[in-house]
Amino acid sequence: MTKADIVNEISKKTGIEKVTVQKTVEAFMETVKESLISNQNVYLRGFGSFIVKKRAQKKARNISKNTTIVIPEHYIPAFRPSKKFVSKVKENVKV
């Protein structure tokens, strides 16, 4: 599902114009990005959390040059779904 699909679905379900829904979705995503950049997690009850994870320093190998490099510790954005959300997906998704 793409951002355009999400906008279309929300527009159908609410009756709000697509342009307004698109602006709202874009504003939501921008707000989440800005919060994570400023190291503030975003919690959405019943859905999940957008969090900043710390990756520890580690050694990696460049196989083609046969050298070892050190990857410094860094932070990455991540999503952690709520338990309720995970259980609903487990119940309903059949592979």
C-alpha positions as CSV (number, residue, x, y, z in Angstrom):
1,M,0.0,0.0,0.0
2,T,1.4,3.4,-1.0
3,K,0.8,6.8,0.5
4,A,-1.6,7.6,-2.4
5,D,-3.6,4.4,-1.5
6,I,-3.8,5.5,2.1
7,V,-5.0,8.9,1.1
8,N,-7.7,7.3,-1.2
9,E,-8.8,4.9,1.6
10,I,-9.1,7.7,4.2
11,S,-10.9,9.9,1.7
12,K,-13.4,7.1,0.9
13,K,-14.1,6.3,4.6
14,T,-14.4,9.8,5.9
15,G,-15.8,11.7,2.9
16,I,-13.0,14.3,3.2
17,E,-11.4,15.7,0.0
18,K,-8.3,13.9,-1.1
19,V,-6.3,17.2,-1.0
20,T,-7.1,17.8,2.6
21,V,-6.4,14.2,3.5
22,Q,-3.0,14.3,1.7
23,K,-2.0,17.5,3.5
24,T,-2.9,15.8,6.8
25,V,-1.0,12.6,6.1
26,E,2.0,14.6,5.0
27,A,1.9,16.8,8.1
28,F,1.6,13.7,10.3
29,M,4.7,12.1,8.7
30,E,6.6,15.3,8.9
31,T,5.8,15.6,12.6
32,V,6.9,12.1,13.3
33,K,10.2,12.7,11.4
34,E,10.9,15.9,13.3
35,S,10.1,14.2,16.6
36,L,12.5,11.4,15.9
37,I,15.2,13.7,14.7
38,S,15.0,15.6,18.0
39,N,15.2,12.2,19.9
40,Q,11.5,12.2,21.0
41,N,9.6,9.0,20.6
42,V,6.0,9.0,19.2
43,Y,3.5,6.7,21.0
44,L,0.2,5.9,19.3
45,R,-1.9,3.8,21.7
46,G,-3.3,0.7,20.2
47,F,-1.1,1.0,17.1
48,G,2.6,1.3,18.1
49,S,5.5,3.5,18.7
50,F,8.0,5.3,16.4
51,I,11.2,5.1,18.4
52,V,14.9,6.0,18.0
53,K,17.1,2.9,18.5
54,K,20.8,3.0,19.4
55,R,23.1,0.7,17.4
56,A,26.3,-0.2,19.2
57,Q,29.7,0.1,17.7
58,K,30.7,-3.0,15.8
59,K,33.4,-4.4,13.5
60,A,32.6,-5.3,9.9
61,R,34.6,-7.0,7.2
62,N,35.1,-5.8,3.6
63,I,35.5,-9.2,1.9
64,S,36.7,-7.9,-1.4
65,K,39.6,-6.0,0.2
66,N,40.0,-8.4,3.1
67,T,40.0,-5.5,5.6
68,T,38.2,-4.9,8.9
69,I,36.4,-1.6,9.5
70,V,34.8,-0.2,12.6
71,I,31.2,1.0,12.3
72,P,30.7,3.6,15.0
73,E,27.6,3.6,17.2
74,H,24.7,5.4,15.6
75,Y,20.9,5.9,15.9
76,I,18.2,4.7,13.6
77,P,14.4,5.2,13.4
78,A,12.3,2.1,14.2
79,F,8.7,1.1,14.6
80,R,7.5,-1.1,17.4
81,P,3.9,-2.3,17.0
82,S,1.6,-2.6,20.0
83,K,0.8,-6.0,21.4
84,K,-2.8,-5.6,20.4
85,F,-1.9,-4.8,16.8
86,V,0.5,-7.7,16.6
87,S,-2.1,-10.2,17.9
88,K,-4.7,-9.0,15.4
89,V,-2.2,-9.4,12.5
90,K,-1.3,-12.9,13.7
91,E,-4.9,-13.9,13.9
92,N,-5.9,-12.6,10.5
93,V,-2.9,-13.0,8.1
94,K,-2.7,-16.5,6.5
95,V,0.3,-17.3,4.4
